[in-house]
């Protein structure tokens, strides 16, 4: 698997809109997309970590290079105080407890 982790700071008062964008994406079929997690950081001033997972590096970059993703990205950035801090990489271990 392949993906990215991003540190982001949401503009004050824009948290609901930011989270709604993520929910809207649940209805979009993106080839190779596995899932995402959004963490609200303890003690952070509207700080979040976004984790996005793809089946492989190729599908990750095909999505990243698509006009549709470019449009979704610009929608998200409008809600942020600045550009996200991205960290792309191969996922070398993942485990999710079944039944949770």
C-alpha positions as CSV (number, residue, x, y, z in Angstrom):
1,X,0.0,0.0,0.0
2,X,1.0,3.6,-0.5
3,X,-0.3,6.9,0.9
4,X,0.3,10.2,2.5
5,X,0.2,11.8,5.9
6,X,-0.6,15.6,6.1
7,X,-0.5,18.0,8.9
8,X,-3.1,20.7,8.4
9,X,-4.5,23.7,10.2
10,X,-8.2,24.4,9.6
11,X,-9.4,28.0,9.6
12,X,-11.4,29.0,12.7
13,X,-15.1,28.3,12.1
14,X,-14.4,26.0,9.1
15,X,-14.1,22.6,10.9
16,X,-17.6,21.5,10.0
17,X,-17.1,22.3,6.3
18,X,-13.7,20.6,6.4
19,X,-15.2,17.4,7.8
20,X,-18.1,17.6,5.4
21,X,-15.7,17.5,2.5
22,X,-14.2,14.2,3.8
23,X,-17.7,12.8,4.1
24,X,-18.6,13.8,0.5
25,X,-15.6,11.8,-0.7
26,X,-17.1,8.6,0.7
27,X,-19.5,8.5,-2.2
28,X,-16.8,8.9,-4.9
29,X,-15.2,5.9,-6.4
30,X,-11.5,6.5,-6.8
31,X,-9.5,3.6,-8.3
32,X,-7.1,2.1,-5.8
33,X,-8.4,4.2,-2.9
34,X,-8.4,2.2,0.4
35,X,-9.4,4.7,3.0
36,X,-8.6,7.7,5.1
37,X,-8.3,8.8,8.7
38,X,-8.6,12.3,10.1
39,X,-7.1,13.0,13.6
40,X,-7.9,16.2,15.5
41,X,-4.7,16.8,17.5
42,X,-4.9,17.2,21.3
43,X,-4.0,20.7,22.3
44,X,-3.8,21.9,18.7
45,X,-5.4,25.1,17.5
46,X,-7.5,23.6,14.8
47,X,-4.7,21.2,13.9
48,X,-5.3,17.9,12.2
49,X,-3.5,15.0,10.7
50,X,-4.9,13.5,7.5
51,X,-3.9,9.9,6.6
52,X,-4.8,8.7,3.1
53,X,-4.3,5.1,1.9
54,X,-4.1,3.7,-1.6
55,X,-3.6,0.1,-2.8
56,X,-0.3,1.1,-4.6
57,X,1.9,4.0,-5.5
58,X,0.6,4.0,-9.1
59,X,-3.0,4.5,-8.2
60,X,-2.0,7.1,-5.6
61,X,-0.2,9.2,-8.3
62,X,-2.9,8.6,-10.9
63,X,-5.4,10.1,-8.5
64,X,-3.0,13.0,-7.5
65,X,-2.5,13.9,-11.1
66,X,-6.3,13.9,-12.0
67,X,-8.2,17.1,-12.6
68,X,-10.9,15.8,-10.2
69,X,-8.5,15.5,-7.4
70,X,-7.0,18.9,-8.2
71,X,-10.5,20.4,-7.8
72,X,-11.1,18.5,-4.5
73,X,-7.7,19.7,-3.2
74,X,-8.5,23.4,-4.0
75,X,-11.8,23.0,-2.1
76,X,-10.0,21.7,0.9
77,X,-7.2,24.4,0.8
78,X,-9.9,27.1,0.9
79,X,-10.7,25.9,4.4
80,X,-7.1,25.8,5.6
81,X,-4.8,28.5,7.0
82,X,-2.1,27.4,4.6
83,X,-0.8,24.6,2.5
84,X,-0.8,21.1,4.1
85,X,2.6,19.6,5.1
86,X,2.6,16.4,3.0
87,X,4.6,13.2,3.7
88,X,4.2,10.5,1.1
89,X,5.4,7.0,1.4
90,X,5.0,3.2,1.3
91,X,2.9,1.7,4.0
92,X,5.1,-1.1,5.3
93,X,2.8,-2.3,8.1
94,X,-0.9,-2.0,8.9
95,X,-3.2,-3.7,11.3
96,X,-6.8,-3.1,12.2
97,X,-8.5,-5.0,15.0
98,X,-11.5,-6.9,13.6
99,X,-14.8,-6.4,15.3
100,X,-14.1,-2.9,16.5
